[in-house]
Amino acid sequence: MNEQIRQIAERLRGMRDALDMSISEMAEACQISEQDYASYESGEVDIPMSFICHFADYFKIQPSELLSGEQAYMSHYFLTRKDKGLSVERQKAYKYQALAMGFKNAKADPFIVTVEPNDTPKEALHLNTHDDQEFNMVLEGTLLLVIDGKELILNEGDSIYFDASRPHGMKALNGKAVKFFAIIL
């Protein structure tokens, strides 16, 4: 089990305990099945970033609090130096670097996301949904982005803004990692 996933799962369980909610109540609040919620809380499966953002929004906390266990404290600005943001590697295929984790009441969640190449066919991509909007700009590499069945190829410098409630997934192309800037609004 990935240590970061285990820690996030512990924070989910701790939040549920603090709120004195059952797994079924928490699952209902998060709009997922009890089985999915219980699997996230177990720490045995990857916890999608879309779930983390939805959970944080519903319970009025910052996603970075779930990711890091630390509360945001800055209210005027928060500086993140190159390659120094909170790094979250929930699975080998994706690495997230949170860029605003210390800013209190942030209205958006900016990340640098690295997608490693893999052999998953595009038809088998894992698709996410969340209630927000999302902006992505490719910094390095070539990215296949599937949104609601539409396949889009983004090259270095390309950007896209989309309704993240539509099923979406991504894949690094050409056998090389892709790095992109993402803002979840």
DOKERO-688040 format. One line per field, with one value per atom (N, C-alpha, C): residue number from 0; residue in three letters; x, y, z. Coordinates in Angstrom, 3 decimals. Example, Ala and Ser with C-alpha at 12.3 -4.5 7.8 and 13.67 -1.06 7.14 Angstrom:
<nodes>
seq	[0,0,0,1,1,1];
type	[ALA,ALA,ALA,SER,SER,SER];
X	[13.190,12.300,13.200,12.850,13.670,12.900];
Y	[-5.690,-4.500,-3.300,-2.250,-1.060,0.030];
Z	[7.800,7.800,7.800,7.080,7.140,7.870];
</nodes>
This chain:
<nodes>
seq	[0,0,0,1,1,1,2,2,2,3,3,3,4,4,4,5,5,5,6,6,6,7,7,7,8,8,8,9,9,9,10,10,10,11,11,11,12,12,12,13,13,13,14,14,14,15,15,15,16,16,16,17,17,17,18,18,18,19,19,19,20,20,20,21,21,21,22,22,22,23,23,23,24,24,24,25,25,25,26,26,26,27,27,27,28,28,28,29,29,29,30,30,30,31,31,31,32,32,32,33,33,33,34,34,34,35,35,35,36,36,36,37,37,37,38,38,38,39,39,39,40,40,40,41,41,41,42,42,42,43,43,43,44,44,44,45,45,45,46,46,46,47,47,47,48,48,48,49,49,49,50,50,50,51,51,51,52,52,52,53,53,53,54,54,54,55,55,55,56,56,56,57,57,57,58,58,58,59,59,59,60,60,60,61,61,61,62,62,62,63,63,63,64,64,64,65,65,65,66,66,66,67,67,67,68,68,68,69,69,69,70,70,70,71,71,71,72,72,72,73,73,73,74,74,74,75,75,75,76,76,76,77,77,77,78,78,78,79,79,79,80,80,80,81,81,81,82,82,82,83,83,83,84,84,84,85,85,85,86,86,86,87,87,87,88,88,88,89,89,89,90,90,90,91,91,91,92,92,92,93,93,93,94,94,94,95,95,95,96,96,96,97,97,97,98,98,98,99,99,99,100,100,100,101,101,101,102,102,102,103,103,103,104,104,104,105,105,105,106,106,106,107,107,107,108,108,108,109,109,109,110,110,110,111,111,111,112,112,112,113,113,113,114,114,114,115,115,115,116,116,116,117,117,117,118,118,118,119,119,119,120,120,120,121,121,121,122,122,122,123,123,123,124,124,124,125,125,125,126,126,126,127,127,127,128,128,128,129,129,129,130,130,130,131,131,131,132,132,132,133,133,133,134,134,134,135,135,135,136,136,136,137,137,137,138,138,138,139,139,139,140,140,140,141,141,141,142,142,142,143,143,143,144,144,144,145,145,145,146,146,146,147,147,147,148,148,148,149,149,149,150,150,150,151,151,151,152,152,152,153,153,153,154,154,154,155,155,155,156,156,156,157,157,157,158,158,158,159,159,159,160,160,160,161,161,161,162,162,162,163,163,163,164,164,164,165,165,165,166,166,166,167,167,167,168,168,168,169,169,169,170,170,170,171,171,171,172,172,172,173,173,173,174,174,174,175,175,175,176,176,176,177,177,177,178,178,178,179,179,179,180,180,180,181,181,181,182,182,182,183,183,183,184,184,184];
type	[MET,MET,MET,ASN,ASN,ASN,GLU,GLU,GLU,GLN,GLN,GLN,ILE,ILE,ILE,ARG,ARG,ARG,GLN,GLN,GLN,ILE,ILE,ILE,ALA,ALA,ALA,GLU,GLU,GLU,ARG,ARG,ARG,LEU,LEU,LEU,ARG,ARG,ARG,GLY,GLY,GLY,MET,MET,MET,ARG,ARG,ARG,ASP,ASP,ASP,ALA,ALA,ALA,LEU,LEU,LEU,ASP,ASP,ASP,MET,MET,MET,SER,SER,SER,ILE,ILE,ILE,SER,SER,SER,GLU,GLU,GLU,MET,MET,MET,ALA,ALA,ALA,GLU,GLU,GLU,ALA,ALA,ALA,CYS,CYS,CYS,GLN,GLN,GLN,ILE,ILE,ILE,SER,SER,SER,GLU,GLU,GLU,GLN,GLN,GLN,ASP,ASP,ASP,TYR,TYR,TYR,ALA,ALA,ALA,SER,SER,SER,TYR,TYR,TYR,GLU,GLU,GLU,SER,SER,SER,GLY,GLY,GLY,GLU,GLU,GLU,VAL,VAL,VAL,ASP,ASP,ASP,ILE,ILE,ILE,PRO,PRO,PRO,MET,MET,MET,SER,SER,SER,PHE,PHE,PHE,ILE,ILE,ILE,CYS,CYS,CYS,HIS,HIS,HIS,PHE,PHE,PHE,ALA,ALA,ALA,ASP,ASP,ASP,TYR,TYR,TYR,PHE,PHE,PHE,LYS,LYS,LYS,ILE,ILE,ILE,GLN,GLN,GLN,PRO,PRO,PRO,SER,SER,SER,GLU,GLU,GLU,LEU,LEU,LEU,LEU,LEU,LEU,SER,SER,SER,GLY,GLY,GLY,GLU,GLU,GLU,GLN,GLN,GLN,ALA,ALA,ALA,TYR,TYR,TYR,MET,MET,MET,SER,SER,SER,HIS,HIS,HIS,TYR,TYR,TYR,PHE,PHE,PHE,LEU,LEU,LEU,THR,THR,THR,ARG,ARG,ARG,LYS,LYS,LYS,ASP,ASP,ASP,LYS,LYS,LYS,GLY,GLY,GLY,LEU,LEU,LEU,SER,SER,SER,VAL,VAL,VAL,GLU,GLU,GLU,ARG,ARG,ARG,GLN,GLN,GLN,LYS,LYS,LYS,ALA,ALA,ALA,TYR,TYR,TYR,LYS,LYS,LYS,TYR,TYR,TYR,GLN,GLN,GLN,ALA,ALA,ALA,LEU,LEU,LEU,ALA,ALA,ALA,MET,MET,MET,GLY,GLY,GLY,PHE,PHE,PHE,LYS,LYS,LYS,ASN,ASN,ASN,ALA,ALA,ALA,LYS,LYS,LYS,ALA,ALA,ALA,ASP,ASP,ASP,PRO,PRO,PRO,PHE,PHE,PHE,ILE,ILE,ILE,VAL,VAL,VAL,THR,THR,THR,VAL,VAL,VAL,GLU,GLU,GLU,PRO,PRO,PRO,ASN,ASN,ASN,ASP,ASP,ASP,THR,THR,THR,PRO,PRO,PRO,LYS,LYS,LYS,GLU,GLU,GLU,ALA,ALA,ALA,LEU,LEU,LEU,HIS,HIS,HIS,LEU,LEU,LEU,ASN,ASN,ASN,THR,THR,THR,HIS,HIS,HIS,ASP,ASP,ASP,ASP,ASP,ASP,GLN,GLN,GLN,GLU,GLU,GLU,PHE,PHE,PHE,ASN,ASN,ASN,MET,MET,MET,VAL,VAL,VAL,LEU,LEU,LEU,GLU,GLU,GLU,GLY,GLY,GLY,THR,THR,THR,LEU,LEU,LEU,LEU,LEU,LEU,LEU,LEU,LEU,VAL,VAL,VAL,ILE,ILE,ILE,ASP,ASP,ASP,GLY,GLY,GLY,LYS,LYS,LYS,GLU,GLU,GLU,LEU,LEU,LEU,ILE,ILE,ILE,LEU,LEU,LEU,ASN,ASN,ASN,GLU,GLU,GLU,GLY,GLY,GLY,ASP,ASP,ASP,SER,SER,SER,ILE,ILE,ILE,TYR,TYR,TYR,PHE,PHE,PHE,ASP,ASP,ASP,ALA,ALA,ALA,SER,SER,SER,ARG,ARG,ARG,PRO,PRO,PRO,HIS,HIS,HIS,GLY,GLY,GLY,MET,MET,MET,LYS,LYS,LYS,ALA,ALA,ALA,LEU,LEU,LEU,ASN,ASN,ASN,GLY,GLY,GLY,LYS,LYS,LYS,ALA,ALA,ALA,VAL,VAL,VAL,LYS,LYS,LYS,PHE,PHE,PHE,PHE,PHE,PHE,ALA,ALA,ALA,ILE,ILE,ILE,ILE,ILE,ILE,LEU,LEU,LEU];
X	[0.845,0.000,0.893,0.582,1.307,1.118,2.215,2.157,1.316,1.393,0.591,-0.898,-1.252,-2.664,-3.131,-2.311,-2.671,-2.902,-2.059,-2.202,-3.468,-3.764,-4.994,-6.203,-6.146,-7.245,-7.442,-6.361,-6.463,-7.131,-6.819,-7.447,-8.934,-9.309,-10.734,-11.449,-10.862,-11.451,-11.528,-10.481,-10.460,-11.537,-11.737,-12.779,-14.155,-14.359,-15.655,-15.896,-14.868,-14.986,-15.281,-14.579,-14.772,-16.186,-16.746,-18.108,-19.168,-18.714,-19.611,-20.590,-20.026,-20.828,-20.498,-21.487,-21.271,-20.679,-20.201,-19.693,-20.797,-22.006,-23.109,-23.453,-23.424,-23.693,-22.609,-21.364,-20.254,-20.339,-20.647,-20.775,-21.892,-22.997,-24.117,-23.709,-23.019,-22.554,-21.600,-20.794,-19.796,-20.350,-21.603,-22.288,-21.580,-21.128,-20.531,-21.126,-20.842,-21.362,-20.627,-21.290,-20.658,-19.394,-19.468,-18.322,-17.131,-17.374,-16.279,-15.698,-16.586,-16.083,-15.260,-15.781,-15.064,-13.711,-13.640,-12.354,-11.367,-11.833,-10.939,-10.436,-11.339,-10.972,-10.049,-10.080,-9.211,-7.752,-7.535,-6.181,-5.607,-6.426,-5.954,-6.079,-6.797,-6.978,-6.610,-6.336,-6.057,-7.286,-7.059,-8.144,-8.097,-9.088,-9.029,-8.982,-8.233,-8.147,-9.531,-10.370,-11.720,-12.484,-12.323,-12.974,-12.401,-11.085,-10.442,-10.964,-11.069,-11.567,-13.033,-13.844,-15.265,-15.436,-14.723,-14.779,-14.399,-13.291,-12.805,-13.824,-14.390,-15.380,-16.615,-17.105,-18.309,-18.096,-16.921,-16.657,-15.909,-15.808,-15.248,-13.823,-12.997,-11.571,-10.810,-9.542,-8.704,-8.300,-8.270,-7.777,-6.386,-5.563,-4.206,-4.215,-5.272,-5.358,-5.506,-6.280,-6.401,-5.093,-4.451,-3.229,-2.052,-1.931,-0.743,-0.990,-2.234,-2.532,-2.233,-1.852,-1.549,-2.578,-2.897,-3.873,-3.203,-3.894,-3.384,-3.376,-2.403,-2.270,-2.022,-1.626,-1.313,-2.587,-2.736,-3.934,-3.616,-2.360,-2.000,-1.341,-0.447,0.183,0.816,1.064,1.784,2.720,4.001,5.023,5.452,5.449,5.961,7.147,8.314,9.513,9.478,10.210,10.263,10.559,9.727,9.855,9.747,9.175,9.088,7.660,6.652,5.277,5.073,4.051,3.714,3.548,4.323,4.284,3.435,2.499,1.617,1.674,2.154,2.212,1.301,0.034,-0.946,-0.780,-0.307,-0.048,1.102,1.700,2.872,2.561,1.343,1.022,0.891,0.521,0.273,1.028,1.596,2.226,1.689,1.194,0.655,1.586,1.840,2.582,1.652,1.177,0.258,1.026,0.472,1.175,0.622,-0.532,-1.130,-1.548,-0.884,-1.343,-1.350,-0.574,-0.517,-1.397,-2.154,-2.995,-4.384,-4.758,-6.029,-7.198,-8.212,-9.436,-9.177,-8.265,-7.982,-9.252,-9.463,-10.652,-10.411,-9.152,-8.791,-7.652,-7.465,-6.405,-5.464,-4.312,-3.341,-2.362,-2.040,-1.124,-0.233,0.955,1.738,1.510,1.044,0.736,1.697,2.270,3.115,2.411,2.229,1.607,2.683,2.943,3.951,3.338,4.137,3.616,3.294,2.293,1.936,1.309,1.035,0.505,-1.018,-1.692,-3.151,-3.711,-4.552,-5.153,-6.115,-6.255,-7.091,-8.539,-8.989,-10.361,-10.528,-9.429,-9.491,-9.051,-8.946,-8.534,-9.496,-8.942,-9.769,-10.313,-11.627,-12.256,-12.693,-12.453,-12.843,-13.938,-14.671,-15.601,-15.550,-15.738,-15.926,-16.734,-17.325,-18.292,-17.674,-16.379,-15.714,-15.425,-14.757,-14.200,-12.693,-12.047,-10.615,-9.910,-8.707,-7.831,-6.549,-6.095,-4.836,-4.010,-2.692,-1.762,-0.543,-0.265,0.842,2.169,3.046,4.369,5.428,5.284,6.232,5.484,5.837,5.289,4.011,3.390,2.143,1.124,-0.058,-1.102,-2.337,-2.837,-4.162,-5.132,-6.098,-7.130,-8.457,-9.183,-10.500,-11.522,-12.427,-13.492,-14.817,-15.617,-16.953,-16.919,-15.895,-15.769,-15.004,-14.747,-14.012,-12.518,-11.730,-10.281,-9.585,-8.774,-8.038,-6.549,-5.714,-4.265,-3.763,-3.078,-2.504,-0.984,-0.344,1.104,1.617,2.905,3.542,3.016,2.544,2.011,0.513,-0.107,-1.564,-2.252,-3.449,-4.220,-5.682,-6.395,-7.814,-8.514,-9.715,-10.575,-11.837,-12.252,-13.401,-14.247,-15.445,-16.406,-15.994,-15.450,-14.912,-15.991,-17.257,-18.328,-18.519,-17.899,-17.897,-16.794,-17.040,-15.997,-14.745,-13.596,-12.351,-11.194,-10.255,-9.073,-7.942,-6.731,-5.576,-4.534,-3.684,-2.623,-1.450,-0.243,0.980,1.208,1.577,1.821,3.310,3.645,5.005,6.019,5.545,6.453,7.200,6.737,7.412,6.434,6.949,6.111,5.594,4.420,3.821,3.739,4.078,3.943,3.000,1.967,1.052,0.650,0.272,-0.220,-1.730,-2.284,-3.731,-4.257,-5.406,-6.121,-7.521,-7.906,-9.275,-10.007,-11.065,-11.806,-13.142];
Y	[-1.177,0.000,1.243,2.233,3.484,4.254,4.724,5.421,6.687,7.437,8.661,8.340,7.299,6.905,6.498,5.755,5.322,6.531,7.534,8.732,9.517,9.639,10.323,9.547,8.225,7.382,7.594,7.697,7.957,9.297,10.302,11.609,11.551,10.790,10.600,9.965,8.902,8.186,9.105,9.892,10.819,11.887,12.383,13.390,12.793,11.570,10.904,10.687,10.235,10.034,11.344,12.411,13.713,14.243,13.936,14.389,13.406,12.276,11.234,10.770,10.473,10.014,8.553,7.838,6.454,6.443,5.292,5.164,5.466,4.996,5.249,6.740,7.429,8.871,9.622,9.224,9.874,9.611,8.385,8.046,8.868,8.999,9.790,11.253,11.813,13.198,13.393,12.370,12.450,12.008,11.570,11.132,9.972,9.007,7.785,6.603,5.408,4.209,3.983,3.275,2.920,2.107,1.205,0.351,1.196,2.189,3.050,3.845,4.425,5.218,4.348,3.179,2.278,1.882,1.694,1.327,2.485,3.736,4.888,4.991,4.785,4.901,3.761,2.655,1.524,1.801,2.683,2.976,1.930,0.988,-0.106,0.196,1.279,1.636,3.101,3.468,4.856,5.709,6.895,7.829,8.907,8.951,9.903,11.351,12.161,13.578,14.224,13.742,14.303,14.086,12.916,12.654,13.567,13.706,14.559,15.990,16.500,17.869,17.982,16.995,17.023,16.936,16.025,15.848,17.156,17.747,18.982,20.110,20.210,21.259,21.068,19.850,19.562,19.882,19.525,19.721,21.026,21.891,23.241,23.234,22.340,22.329,22.415,22.662,22.713,21.289,20.952,19.634,19.338,20.365,20.163,19.668,19.985,19.479,17.964,17.437,15.981,15.380,16.048,15.513,15.548,16.639,16.821,16.650,16.819,16.777,18.091,19.096,20.399,21.419,22.322,23.362,24.542,25.116,26.303,27.469,28.346,29.422,30.794,30.873,32.160,32.775,34.093,34.742,35.864,36.305,37.364,36.785,35.836,35.143,33.858,32.953,31.731,31.446,31.447,31.251,29.790,29.221,27.859,27.942,27.589,27.585,26.396,26.525,25.483,24.121,23.146,21.755,21.587,22.552,22.483,22.336,22.302,22.133,20.748,20.613,19.311,18.293,17.238,16.204,15.042,14.656,13.545,12.552,11.364,10.309,9.199,9.286,8.302,6.980,7.043,5.836,6.151,5.137,5.343,6.203,6.122,6.818,8.326,8.803,10.227,10.744,11.923,12.608,14.040,14.473,15.825,16.630,17.867,18.784,19.961,20.054,21.120,22.430,23.478,24.751,25.813,25.580,26.593,26.008,24.953,24.227,25.062,26.111,26.907,28.141,28.357,29.544,29.241,29.965,29.767,30.215,29.372,29.664,29.928,29.175,29.323,29.041,29.801,29.639,28.658,28.248,27.286,26.428,25.267,24.341,24.147,24.834,24.654,23.524,22.754,21.627,21.573,21.015,20.523,19.014,18.463,17.036,16.384,15.266,14.478,13.155,12.828,11.571,10.726,9.571,8.660,7.835,7.482,6.646,5.243,4.620,3.241,2.569,1.292,0.509,0.444,1.193,1.163,1.679,0.885,1.397,2.543,3.470,4.652,4.273,3.135,2.684,2.266,1.977,1.499,2.567,3.815,4.887,5.002,5.264,5.542,6.959,7.104,8.413,8.953,10.237,10.923,11.929,12.294,13.420,14.144,15.433,16.225,17.455,18.085,19.162,20.453,20.518,21.764,21.933,23.028,23.262,23.060,22.811,22.533,23.207,23.672,24.246,23.435,23.008,22.284,22.955,23.086,23.593,22.684,22.108,21.165,21.931,21.526,22.136,21.326,19.988,19.083,17.863,17.397,16.155,16.333,15.191,15.155,14.348,14.914,14.349,14.017,12.796,12.444,12.738,13.599,13.926,13.523,12.670,12.242,12.920,13.677,14.353,13.938,13.241,12.830,12.104,11.251,10.457,11.128,12.424,13.161,13.080,12.627,12.508,13.762,14.339,15.550,15.314,15.768,15.671,17.072,17.180,18.454,18.332,19.287,19.343,20.448,20.497,21.510,22.900,23.633,24.977,25.028,23.891,23.854,23.896,24.482,24.517,24.234,23.842,23.542,23.885,24.393,24.695,23.878,23.100,22.232,22.003,21.510,21.143,19.778,19.763,18.527,17.570,17.969,17.022,16.007,16.281,15.329,14.302,13.035,12.019,12.368,12.381,12.731,11.891,11.630,10.854,11.235,10.832,11.247,10.153,10.329,9.361,10.087,9.780,10.310,9.557,10.288,9.675,9.657,8.892,8.810,8.237,7.481,6.824,7.762,9.010,10.001,10.579,10.927,11.548,12.892,13.250,14.552,15.330,16.596,17.469,18.598,18.828,19.932,20.669,21.906,22.783,22.634,22.336,22.150,23.055,23.653,24.413,23.836,23.428,22.954,24.084,24.564,25.735,25.323];
Z	[0.000,0.000,0.000,-0.829,-0.906,0.402,0.979,2.271,2.203,1.121,1.010,0.944,0.224,0.169,1.558,2.265,3.620,4.534,4.430,5.265,4.916,3.625,3.208,3.731,3.626,4.129,5.624,6.365,7.816,8.090,7.275,7.464,7.138,6.105,5.792,6.985,7.499,8.649,9.871,10.101,11.219,11.089,9.876,9.637,9.915,9.428,9.641,11.131,11.836,13.288,14.007,13.626,14.269,14.050,12.890,12.576,13.064,13.647,14.139,13.053,11.881,10.740,10.452,9.962,9.550,8.138,7.729,6.358,5.357,5.622,4.680,4.624,5.759,5.758,4.998,5.194,4.509,2.998,2.629,1.209,0.565,1.265,0.739,0.576,1.560,1.486,0.318,0.038,-1.038,-2.384,-2.408,-3.633,-4.323,-3.504,-4.043,-3.296,-3.764,-3.104,-1.782,-0.874,0.396,0.141,-0.827,-1.141,-1.595,-2.470,-2.933,-1.769,-0.951,0.168,1.119,1.456,2.370,1.787,0.473,-0.139,-0.051,-0.195,-0.059,1.375,2.321,3.723,4.171,3.455,3.802,3.451,2.474,2.037,1.107,0.685,-0.172,-1.662,-2.007,-3.423,-3.610,-4.856,-5.178,-4.857,-4.346,-4.044,-5.119,-6.004,-7.121,-6.644,-7.373,-7.048,-7.126,-8.032,-8.125,-6.824,-6.199,-4.917,-3.836,-3.806,-2.802,-2.902,-4.117,-4.311,-3.913,-4.282,-3.918,-2.403,-1.777,-0.325,0.371,-0.055,0.560,0.390,-0.787,-1.050,-0.166,-0.084,0.698,2.180,2.708,4.128,4.429,3.416,3.586,4.137,3.554,3.871,2.555,2.623,1.428,1.049,-0.247,-0.658,-0.098,0.007,0.518,1.965,2.731,4.104,4.107,3.160,3.044,2.542,1.600,1.010,1.981,2.748,3.576,5.072,5.501,6.923,7.617,6.851,7.422,6.976,7.877,7.586,6.898,5.915,5.244,6.235,6.118,7.092,6.476,5.218,4.598,4.002,4.155,3.620,2.637,2.564,1.614,0.365,0.554,-0.574,-0.060,-0.990,-0.662,-1.824,-1.578,-2.597,-2.626,-3.805,-3.992,-4.943,-4.476,-5.308,-6.275,-7.349,-8.372,-7.740,-8.084,-7.630,-6.113,-5.406,-3.945,-3.430,-4.289,-3.829,-3.240,-2.432,-1.847,-2.962,-2.921,-3.944,-3.469,-4.317,-4.003,-5.152,-4.861,-5.872,-5.390,-5.794,-5.337,-6.079,-7.272,-8.056,-8.994,-9.580,-10.432,-11.655,-12.189,-13.427,-13.257,-12.056,-11.851,-10.642,-10.790,-9.668,-9.662,-8.521,-8.376,-7.489,-7.873,-7.034,-6.751,-5.501,-5.098,-4.996,-5.587,-5.644,-4.693,-4.101,-3.225,-1.887,-1.461,-0.278,0.990,1.064,2.282,2.270,1.174,1.087,1.626,2.638,3.330,2.445,2.343,1.578,0.099,-0.490,-1.923,-2.726,-3.782,-4.620,-5.764,-5.939,-6.973,-6.451,-7.059,-6.670,-7.845,-7.849,-8.927,-8.619,-9.651,-9.538,-10.761,-10.593,-11.718,-11.679,-12.783,-12.850,-13.832,-13.427,-14.320,-14.569,-15.839,-16.241,-16.892,-16.301,-16.845,-17.979,-18.972,-20.057,-19.533,-20.136,-19.788,-20.999,-20.874,-21.993,-22.019,-21.164,-21.124,-22.449,-23.116,-24.354,-24.032,-24.975,-24.717,-24.393,-24.897,-24.611,-23.152,-22.476,-21.087,-20.083,-20.522,-19.617,-18.442,-17.281,-16.102,-16.258,-16.191,-16.353,-15.002,-14.789,-13.560,-13.860,-12.847,-12.922,-11.583,-11.624,-10.408,-10.788,-9.811,-10.055,-10.553,-10.637,-10.927,-12.412,-12.707,-14.023,-13.887,-15.022,-14.961,-16.130,-15.858,-16.875,-16.878,-18.054,-18.201,-19.289,-19.038,-20.048,-20.059,-21.213,-21.345,-21.333,-20.421,-20.294,-21.030,-20.990,-21.653,-22.159,-23.346,-23.861,-24.659,-24.957,-25.714,-24.922,-24.757,-23.900,-24.705,-24.513,-25.019,-23.892,-24.138,-23.169,-23.773,-23.058,-23.507,-22.602,-23.217,-22.470,-23.077,-22.280,-22.719,-24.065,-24.240,-25.458,-26.582,-26.485,-27.515,-27.211,-28.186,-28.015,-28.526,-27.649,-27.990,-27.738,-28.655,-28.495,-28.161,-27.024,-26.606,-26.626,-27.299,-27.376,-26.464,-26.295,-25.466,-25.825,-24.824,-25.032,-25.237,-25.576,-25.758,-24.402,-24.373,-23.131,-23.439,-22.381,-22.510,-21.206,-21.330,-20.181,-20.412,-19.395,-19.650,-18.408,-18.657,-17.617,-17.078,-15.857,-15.292,-14.793,-14.897,-14.557,-15.682,-16.824,-17.942,-17.695,-17.981,-17.775,-18.581,-17.888,-18.563,-18.030,-18.908,-18.564,-19.484,-19.121,-19.899,-20.005,-21.005,-21.255,-21.902,-21.412,-22.025,-23.331,-24.366,-25.673,-26.002,-27.018,-27.563,-26.583,-25.583,-24.640,-23.717,-23.602,-22.760,-21.746,-20.573,-19.543,-20.038,-19.545,-19.833,-18.530,-18.598,-17.442,-17.846,-17.028,-17.352,-16.086,-16.297,-15.239,-15.208,-14.052,-13.927,-12.833,-13.113,-12.100,-12.017,-10.835,-10.595,-9.910,-10.540,-10.063,-9.468];
</nodes>
